[in-house]
Amino acid sequence: MKDVLFYLGLALLLTHEMDAMLNHEWLVLPLTSFLADPVGQRVFLLGHIPLFALLIGLIASLNLKLRARARYWTSAFLVIHAGLHTLFSGHDSYEFASLDSSLLIYGAALVGAAYLVVVHREKPTQDQ
């Protein structure tokens, strides 16, 4: 069950990033919002390559402790990420108004939270 939750959360996050391109997320992010639109779009797109490479490397690590921690913190990020979307929803350039966008963002947070609950129930003293 834990693995299913993790991979579902990851799938929702990665699909959200595709949706983020459609919704011009780089116009909202503090690190890219000041850039001209075509430049911001390219930085946002290409910036995800090293981020995803690092994420995939960590969550698939052969080091089981590192893998567990990466999956834990990725799941925690899903919850934090939804909070950030809530905070940025008042921004003039925020475009994530569709049901699909909300399902991806908040569905990932719900699944991430469920993963964290399962992990804590398995090993309540686990050092994350």
Secondary structure, DSSP 8 states (H G I E B T S, - for coil): -HHHHHHHHHHHHHHHHHHHHHTTGGGTSTTTTTS-HHHHHHHHHHHHHHHHHHHHHHHT-SSHHHHHHHHHHHHHHHHHHHHHHHHHTTSTT----SHHHHHHHHHHHHHHHHHHHHHHHH-TT---
